[in-house]
Amino acid sequence: MNFFKRAFWGMKSKKGKTLLQLFVFTMICVLVLTGLTIQSAVTKSSELAREQLGGSVTLQADREKMMKEQQESGDRQRFESTPVSVKSAETLANLDHVKSYNFISSTSALADNFGPIESGDEDSDTSSDSANSNSSQQTAGRGGNEQGGPQMMQADLSIEGVTSTSLVDDFSDGTSKITKGRALTEDDVNKKVAVIEETLAEENELSIGDTIKVKASTDENTTIKLKIAGIYKTTSSGDNQAQNFAFLNPYNKIYTPYTAASALKGDDYKNAIDEAVYNMDDASNIDAFIAAAKKTGIDLDTFTLDANDQVYQQMAGPIENVASFSKNVVYLVTIAGAVILGLIVMMSIRERKYEMGVLMAIGEKRWKLIGQFLTEILMIAVLAVGISALTGNLIAGQIGNQLLSQQIEQSADSQSGSGMMGPEGRGGFFGQSSAQVEAIDQLNIQVSLGDIMALGGIGLLIAIFATLLPSISVLRFHPKTILTKQE
């Protein structure tokens, strides 16, 4: 088995070609390791993003289907949206993969024993007529009140009934923040409490523990008393129409338990809500949750389950693009590297035809000659893998984060060009907030033992491919043929 010794002396005697092969193999290994390491980092980042953000599924009336049926029936004067029963919503809340949930019931109302924050300075009659029309459309579209029914009074408040304010986008993304008192929680369900905006509280000299009265905009006889449990401050500028209609002014938004908001909406909303939003523990479990929800017997002819993982997609989109790119790099570099290295080995072997002819003439077996060439390449491969392992973290980190930065920039340009401001939030129908979620801008790139082992396997395949094909093409000749053709 002295072909190992011949391999060593052969490499030493041809230092130039040995260094060239080492350089080429090292570049191949560095690029392959970079691709493998980036893929590992992306996988971990994606899993973390899914766990942190999950996704959401919304249970609500299928309004699109209802409107279509209304148009087909020719009844365009009346539109009623079916409320979701709390019992059905709670059934889905107990299913697997639900991390948290928020029951939402939204409506407009009138301030009774306090004054709302005024919006705009237009003529009151014009504003009143416009507000009546707009408020009627908003409430009918969301809460199921009738157009063409009793004339609605001008609404000056928006009531957002929730299970927990912490699950409202305005609070979770920092647009709104509790400054005094406390937030609303699930424990407040069936209580008459409220969280009001700081400006509204200051203008009316209201504080924690005070009681305010609000009146339904559709029935002045329906009035509820709310004890102020918390005061929040908002940085929202509100809807574009906020300057014309008081109920669209963000200072006039009052958060209550969903039971209190439903009480303002009348008997149709007793033990009912507008929608239920279920936050998943992992975005990948959305389909499993929907499948389980359908088995509960929910009426999908009336209601719909809308999956929403846009927040996760917005965050994870750029890193998934980087993963796809790095995967392609591994494939391309492996194939191209094997071809390039094979050509270099082929040139080297052809220059050593005479050596092979002499060895075969004196009885050396062909497989030992192939073993000699393979040993030479494998020794170079070990050095190349070692060098790439030492430099892999630095190179992979720079390339990976540079690619990620480019993907984030392209994603931002794409959203800006299409007029997108991020996924729609569930902040209520009075000017829903847009939760702009920043994408992951750094990858935690570390070369792992698994990456090194994968690189070693790929390097071995490249070495075998680059050696066997050129060797077989020459060694298929007889020694006499090789020697007689040697000049």
Secondary structure by P-SEA (a helix, b strand, c coil): caaaaaaaaaaaaaaaaaaaaaaaaaaaaaaaaaaaaaaaaaaaaaaaaaaacccccccccaaaaaaaaaaaaccccbbbbbbbbaaaaaaaaacccccbbbbbbbbbbbbccccccccccccaaaaaaaaaaaaaaaaaacccccccccccccccbbbbbcccccccccccccccccccbbbbcccccccccccccaaaaaaacccccbbbbbbbcccccbbbbbcccbbbbbccccccccccccccccccbbbccaaaaaaaacccccccccbbbbbbccccaaaaaaaaaaacccccccbbbbbbaaaaaaaaaaaaaaaaaaaaaaaaaaaaaaaaaaaaaaaaaaaaaaaaaaaaaacccaaaaaaaaaaaaaaaaaaaaaaaaaaaaaaaaaaaaaaaaaaaaaaaaaaaaaccccccccccccccccccccccccccccccaaaaaaaaaaaaaaaaaacaaaaaacccccaaaaaaacc
